[in-house]
Amino acid sequence: MRAPHQSKCAGRVIAALFAVASIGHAFAASLPAARRVLEPPLAGAAMAVVDGRLWVASRGGGLIGYERAARTMRFDVGQGLPSAVAQELAALPDGRLVVGTQGGLVLVDPRERSSTPIAPPEMGQQTMAADLVLAATRGSSVIFQLTQLDSYGAEGQPEASLWHWDGQRVQPWDVRLGGGVVATAGLADRKDGCFHLAGIQVDGAAQRPWYARQCGGQLRTWRLADGAPAGTIGVAAIARAADGRSTILVMVTQSAANPASRRHVVMNLDKNGRLRPHCSKASFKEQVTGLVQSGPDLIVARAGAGVHALTCGPLKPISTDPRVSNATALTHDARLGLLVATDAAVWQLGKDGTPLALTPAPGPGIPIDALPMEYKAKGALALLSSPTAGLLELARSADGWQVARQWRAGIDLPAGVYGAAAYAEPDQIIAVQLSQGLLRLRPGGTQAVELEQGTTPLDVAITPGGIWIAAGSTPLGGGSAGLHFLPNEGNARFVPLPDRQAQPSGRLMAWPDGRVWAGTRIGIIEADARGAPRRISAERVEALYRNASRNIIGAVGATVQYWDGERMVPVLFAIEPKPSRPLGHPVDLVIDDAGRWWILFSAGQVVLLDAERRHVATLDERSGIPPSSRRLLYLPGSREVLIGSAREGMFSLTWP
């Protein structure tokens, strides 16, 4: 049983690279691409209407085109995009689209069904996210921002950089403020063709707001110190005022360390760069997710609060329909009017505020961060755990996978962050609620599993005699790192690990005879119901796997290892040709019934080894492997591997 890995630490990739694989690369070319397992929530981040087709940039679903409420085209990971997290979208006058993804900026031509990356020539193999994209209303000029990502997809805003693409070349775009400039909002004005950008300049602990306007070849930049609200940490949105002479900024403030103190304050910026409060005096606790001009009205969308007209008086609701209350993006189209994206769909708002769905009605889907945990019924059922959404079970039929059962955090389950989960008989599921405890899910309800005070469970494994729990130590004392055993009958036992350096990685592997192997920072620790631990290996281990039908055991962490019957031995293989980008370190593996190894690396690539443990292929986003991949599950019934990711949904891959 394995728990989601959340560490960002680096490790050695492979113990040694000695043997050179002489076969397999031609075979690798025939490997099928990974395919999606059901659809994730739409999670619309941006929208554009081109040639009558609605395009939605989906945070986890790629770029999707809709016509008459039906999906007609898609660009996804493995299908033109380097990442399925599409977070920015802008349309060029010639009908092409520029898409900002977590893997960079991509130019998409729907008519040719083609895609081309746009990147600075010196970027090399760095993983960069395009997190702000503005396309000119005339010509092919694009301003965009790239932000450095680590191997787990976390953003580091101070390392952002702004760039300009003129249709042929990419060059730095300098706002003439010095270093540490981060753009957090932008607008390409359709009336005058100007670019408007705003954000924060980070200088140590100081954060100073700024605003820039480029019209043709003329650039003007202002630092917004005078008149800015106290504690400004960013700018959430930009819109032009109806008079065309001033700009509306939604400035984000935070008066205390507690994020609950954050406010979104509406400000007016005149043509000379002077700030003053907007006549509405509006200040919101909710996140502003959209700000657009619609005729004489300024329309604001807020997460969880809906869509309102922003005037000098009280807010006026555009729609009271709860389906558009959790707006994730807002745009105005000359023909369709106001369009509102939510986690479920895109809606066109009528004059009376009635929403009309422009995308298919949502059905049972998979949360984008759902990770596969276990299977039963020979792989016909798969148990998934989403840290944010809770647990669900998939059932496979002739028509593919369907959601069979779901337990939602905050509704069917207590609110919290969920980790590992395991099947237990009869018809029970044991779930880890991280930093809180264990839950036992039964058909009649859910109950907490009583644990020793201070126990912080990381993983759970079920054996014939009871439940094993891998627990970490708490920073301020209390519970100790070790293995807890809750027998079906009798008293609970605790198996302490040798020292604090032996913290569990959160991975357990149960044996049929009741033993358990735990991956830790100092290797594999074996324990049984009698509480007698022994050390199996000396290298850091993050994941363990045993193919029961062939009794092949492997482990990954600081090295890749296999069990020779007496000890763990390094797996020696060379990766040829060299991967297109750094692999990171191995975080998970499965071994199929043909004895072949599937090794997942932290940068979201899967390395395939044959039964003799020779390298066959390295699969990345070009094969449909999501870059945020975190966990693998082999299903013997269909001989497929489920690939769970942190932000891009679930995929399936079968090795012929």
N, C-alpha and C positions, 0 to 999 in steps of 0.2 A: 504494500500500500504506500502511496506516495503523496506528499503534500506539495502545494505550489511553492516554488522557490522564489524568494523575493530579494536575495542578496545581490549587490552590485559589485562584489569584490572580483578582482581578476584572478586567474589561476593559470597554471601551465596547461597548454592545449593537449598535448599527448606525451606520454612518457619518453618515447624515442621514435624517430622516423628512419628506420633502417631498410626494411624490405620495400622494394619498388614494385607496385602492381603493374603487371604487363598486359592485363586483360581488362575488359569491362567498360572502357570508355565508349566504344561503338554501341555496346548494349545499353549504356546509360542514355544514349540519345533516343532510344525507343521506349524509355520509361514514360508512363502516362503522367499528365499533370495532376496536381492535387485539385480536388473539386470541393465546393462548399457543401456542408451538411446543413440543410435548411437555411433560412435567411435570418440575419441579425436584425435588430430594430433599425428603422430607417436612419434615425439620428441625423437629420439634415443639418449641415453646417453652413451651406451657402447654396444659392439657386441662380439659374439664368435661363432665359427663354430664347432659343435660337431656331429659326425656320419652323416655328410652331411646335417645337419639341421642348418640353420642360426638362432641364438637367438639374440633378441634385447631387451635390458633394456630400457623401455620407461618411460619417466618422466610424468606419468599420466595414462599410459595404461598397467602397469604391465610388466611381462616378456612374450614375444611372440616368438613362434617358427615358422619359415617359411621353406617350401620346394617347389621348382619350382614356386616361386612367389605366393604361396598360404599359408595362415595361417593354420597350422596343429595342434598347441598346444598352450595353454595359461595358465599361472599362474597369478592370479589377486587377488585383495582384495576380500575376501570371498572364494577364490579358491587357497589357499596355501600361499598367501602373506599377511602380516599385513598392507600393504599400496600399492596403485597402483603407487606410485612414486618410480620407480626402477631406481636408479641413478648409480649403479656400477654393474659389472658383470665379473666373472672370471670362467674359466673351469678347473676342476681337470683332471688329466691324465686318470682317470677311467670313464670319461664321465659325472660325476655329475657337477652341477653348483652351485656357491656361488653367491647370489644376495644381493646387498646392497640396502635396501629400507629405506624410512623415518620412518618405524616402526621397523628397526633392520635388522640383517643379517639372511638369510635363505639359507639352503642347499636344493637344488632341484635335484631330481633324475628323469629325463625324462622317463627313461625306466620303472620305477615303478609308474610314475605319482604321486610321493609323495614329500612332503616338510617337513623340520624340522628346527625350529629356532635354531640358534647358539647364545648363550648369556652367559655372565658371571653369575655365580650363585647368586651373590650379587646384580644384577641389579634390582630385585624386579619389582615394577610396573612403574618404570621410562620409559618415552617415549624417546627412543634413535634412532638416525639415523645412519646407517652404510654408511659413505660417502667416504670411500676409501677401496678397497678390492684387495688383491694380493694373487693369488693361485700359489703354487709351481708347477713347471713343472715335479717334481718327488714326489711321495707320496701324502699325504693329508694335507700338511701344508698350513695354511692360515694366513696372517697378515691382520688385518682390524682395522678401526678406528670407534669409536662410539662418537657421538656428542649429547649433551643434547638439547632437543627441548622443547619449551613451548607448551601450549595447542593449539596454533594457527599455529604451524609448523614452527616457525622462529628459525633459527639456532643460537647458541651462541658458536663460534669457540673456545674461550679460555677454555671451559669446555670439550674439546675433550680428548679422551683417546685411546691409542693403545693397541691392544690385539693380542694374538697368539693362534690359534687352531691347535692342532696336530692330529686331526681326532677323538679325544676322549674328551680332556679337553680344557677349555678356561683359559688362564692365561695372566696377564699383560705382555706387550712387552715393555721393557725399552730401550730407545735409549741412556741412561746414560748422559743426558744433564740437568737433573733437571726438574722442573715443567714448566707449560705453553707451552708444546710442541704440535704443531698442524701440522699434515702431510697434504700437499696440492697436492702432486703428488707422483706416485709410479710406479715401473716397476718390473715385474718378468721376468728375462732374460731367454729365452728358451735355449740359448747356454751354459751358465755356471750354470744355476739354481739358481743364486743369487737373493736376494731381494734388490731393490734400492728404497729408500724413501728420500724425501726432503720436507721441509716446513719452518715454522716460529716458533720461540720461543718467546712468548709474556711475557714481564716483565715490567708491568706498561705501560708507553708510548713507551718503546723500543721494537722493533721487529727485531730479529736477524735470518737470514737464516741459515739452517743446512742441512746436508746430511748424510745419513747412508747407509751402505752396509752390508748385512748379507749373508755370503756364508757358508752353513752348520751350524756348531756351532760357527763360528767366526763372530763377529760383530765389525765393525769399524765405528766411528762417527766423523764428522768434523763440527765445526762452520765455516761458510763461510763469515767471516768478511772481510778478505783481498781479494781484487779483485772484491768484489761484487759491482754491480752498486749502485749508491747513491739512497736512498729512496726505497730500496727493501722491498716489503710487502708480497711477496709470491713466490712460484714456481709453474708454470702452467703445466709443462710437463717435462718428463724425457725420454731419449732414449740413447741407446748405440751407440757409434761411430762405423763406419765400421771397424776400425782397432782393435776393441775389447779392446783397452787399455785405453780409456777415455770415459767419459759420457757427454752427451749434456743436459744442463738444459735451460729451458726457464724461466727466472726470471722476475717477475712482479714488476715494479717500479711505484711510484707515487710521483711526485715532488711537488705537491701542494694539497690543500684540494679538489680542483675540480677534480672529477673522469676523466674528459676529459684529464688530464695530464698523465693518466696511459699509460705505455708502456710495451711491452713484448720483452725482450732483450735476444738474444740467446748467451749462454756462454758455454765454454768448461771447463770441470773439469778433471784434470789428476788423475792417480791412487793414488797419494799422497795427493789429496784434494786441489790442487792449481787451482784457477780460472783464466781464461783469456777470453777475447772476442773471440767468434767463428770467424773463418776466413772470414765468410760472412759479418761480422759486422752488422748483421740483427737486426732490432728493429722495432716492429710492433705496430701500434695503435689499431689494431683489436685484439680481444681475440683469443688466440691460443687454439684450441679445440682438437688437436691431433698432435702427433709427433711420427713417426715410422721409422724403418730402413727397406728399401725395396731393397735387393741386395746391391749394392754399394752406393745407394742414401739415403739421409735423406729426408723424406717427412713431410711437415708441412701443417696442415689444420687450417684455420682461419674463424671465424664467419663473413659472408658477403664478404669474399675475396677469397674463393675457396681453392684449393689444389695446392701446388707448391713443386718442388724439391729444397732443400736447399743445395747449393754448395758454394764454395769459391767465385764464381762470382755472377752475378745477379740471382734473383729468376727465375726459369723456370716453367711455368704453366704446370701442369699435364693434366688439362682439362679446356677448356674455356666455357664449357656448363653451362648456368646459373642455371640449376637444381641442381648443386652441389656447388653453390657459398656459400650457407649458411650452411656450414658443422658443425654439432653438435658433431660428433665423427669420429674417423678414426682408422682403424686397417689393419693389413696385414695378410692374410691367405696363407699358403704354397700352396694350390691348387687354390684358387679363386683370389689371388692377392690382390690389394688394394680395400678396402670396405669403402665407405663414407656414413655416416648417416646424414640425414637432418631432418627438422621438418615434411617432407612429406613422405619420403621413404628411403630405403637403396639401394645404387647403387654400382655396380661392375664396376671399371674403366678398359676399355680395353687398349691395348698397345698404341693406338692413342688417349686415353683420352675419348673415347665415353662411356657414362654411360649406363649400363644395369640395369633395375630395378629388384631387388631381392625380393621386397615386392609388394603387390597389389598397383595399381595406386590409388592415393588419390582421395576421393570423398567428397561431402559435409559432414562435421563433426561438432562436437560441441567443441568450445574452452574448455580447461580443467578447466577454472575458470568461466564458464558461470553459472549464478544464475537465477533461475526461478522467475519471477516477478508477472505476472497476467495471467489469462486465459479469453477466451471468446468463444462463440459458444458452451456453455455447456461443455467446456473442450476440444473441438476438436482443438483449437488453444492455444498455450502457448507462451508468450513473455519472452525472456531471455535477460539478460544483462551481458556482460563480461567486467570487468574493463579494460582489455588490448585490446580486439579485437572489441568491439562495441556491437551492438544489433543484435538479430536474432529472427525469429518467426518459431516455429515448428508446423506442421500440422499432426494430427493423422489420419491414414487410417487403412484398414484391414491388411496392411503389416507392421504396426508399425509407428513410428515417422519418419518424413522427414523434412529437412530444407525447409521451404516455402519461406522465405524472409531473406535477410541479409543486414545489414548496417555496413560496416567495418570502424573502426577508422583509420583516415589518408587517406581513399579513398572515401567512401561514406559519412563519417562524419568527422568533424574536429578532428585532433589528440588530444588526452587527455585521462583522466581516467574517465570511465563511472560508474555511480551508478544506482539508482532506475530508473524505467521506468513504464509507465502506458498507457493503452489504452484510447483514447479519441475519441468521435464521431464527425464527420463521418470519419472513416478510418484514424484517426490520432494517433500518438504516441508522448507522451511527455517524454523526456529523460533528466536525470540529468547528466550534465558534472561537476564532482566534482571540487569545488573551482573555477568554471568558470561561470556556469549559466545553463539555460534551453534551450533545443532544441525542436522544433516542427517538427516532421517528417510527411510529406504529400506525396502522390503518385507523385506529381510533383517536390518535392525537400525538402530541409531542411532549416529552418530559426530559428534564435535566438529569444527567448521570452524575451521581454524587462522587466527588473527587476530594482528595486531600487538600487542605487549605493551601493556597499559593501555587497550585499546579497550573502550569500554562501549557496545554497540549498543543503539539505541532502535527502529529500524525496518529493514526489509529489503524490497527491490524486485527483481524478476527481469526482466532484459532479454535480448534475443537474444544479446548478447555476454558476459553474466556477471551477477554479483550486485552490487547497490549496497547499502551499509549507511550509515545515518545514525547517527553516534556523538557522544555528549556528552563534555565534558571532565570529568575527575575533580577533586574538591575540593582534593586535595593534590598536584596536578600529575600527571605521567605522561602518559596519553593526551590528545590534543587534540580539540576539537570539530571535526567535519568530515565528509566523505563518503569512504568507502572503496569502491574498485571491485575486485572479485575476478573477473578475466576467465576465460572458459572455457579460454583458452590464453594463456600469457605471464605477465608479472609484475604483481603487484598495484600499484594506484596509490592515492594519498591526495590528496584535494582539500581543503585547509584552508579554513575559513570566515574572513571578513575579520577578526573579533576575537571576544573572549569573549562580547560582547553578541549574537553571531550564533548562540547555542546552538540546535541543532535542536529543534523542537517534538516531534519523533518521528514526523513524517509525510513520506512519500516518494510521489511519483507518477512512474511510469515511462512513457516514450514508446516507441512501436514502433521508432523508429530508434536506440534505445539511450541517448537522453538521459534525465536524471532531474531533476525539480523537488523541492526540499526546502523545507518550511516552517520558518522560523526566527523568532526574536524580532525580527529587523529586516527581515522580508519573505521573498520567495521567491528562492532561489538556484538557478540552472540550471547543470548540469555535464554534460559528456559524457566519453567514454572517453579523450579526449586530455587531460582535466584542466584545461580552461579554464572557470572559473566566471564567471557574470555574474548581476547582480542584476535580478530581474524586477519586484519591487514593494518598497515601503518600509514597509508596515504589518505588524505582527505577524500571523503566520499559524499556525493550529493544525491545519487540515485542508485538503486539496486534493482535488478530484474532477474527473474528465474522463469525460463520456459519449461513448464512442467512436463510437457510431452517428451521433450528431449533431455531434460535435466541439465540445461545449459544455464550457467549463472554468470552474469556480468555486472560490472559496476563502473561508474564514471564520476569524476570529480577532478582532483589534481592530475589523474591519469585515467586511461581506459584499461580495465582489468578483466580477467576471466578466472574462474575457479577451476583448478586442475584436479580437484579431489582432495587436495591437502592444503593448498594455499592459493592466494590471489596472485596472478602472474600478469605482467604488463602485456597489453596487446600492441604489437609493433606493426605499423603500417605507414606508408607514405601517401600523401594526398597529391595526386597528379591528375590533371593539371592544377596549378595553383588557383585557389578560389578567387572569384572576382572581387571580393572584399574580405576583411578579416573575419575569422570564424568566431573569435571569442574563446570561451572554454566550454567543455561538455557539461550539460545540465540534466540530460535524461537519455534513456535508451530503452529499446525493446528488442527482443530476439524472436523472430518468427518461427513457424514450425518447419521451415526449410533450413533452420540454423543460421539465417542471415541476420546481421546486426544493423539496426537503425539507430544512429546516434544524433541527438539534437544538441546543437551548440547555442550558446547564449545570444549570438547575433542573428538567430533565426534561420539557420541552415541545417540541413539534414545530411549526414554522411552515411553512405550505404557501404557495408562490408559484406562479402560473400561468406559462405559457410566455412571457408578456410581463413576468414578474417583478413581478406585482402580488399583494398579499396576498389569500389566499383564506380561510384559517382558521388558528386556533391550537389545537392538540390538546394536552390535558393528561390527568391521571389519569381524568377523567370519560369520556374516549374510550378508556381502557384503556392509555394511555401510562405506563409505570412511571416514577415520579419519579426513580429512580436510573439512568435511561437514559444510556448513554455512547457508543454507536457505532451507525452505520447501515450497511446493505449492501443495494444494489439488485440484484435478480435479474431480468434481462431476460426469461428464459423464462416466468416466471409474472407478471411485472410487479408483484411484491410487494417490500416493504422489510422486512428483518429488523432488529429493534431489540434490541440487547444492553444489559443493565443490570448494575449493580454488585452488586445484592442481590435482585433480584426476578424473575430468569429472563429468557427470551427471548420476544419477541412479534413478530407479523407484521401488517402493515397494507397494504392494497391501495387505491389511489386510482382510482375508476372512470374 
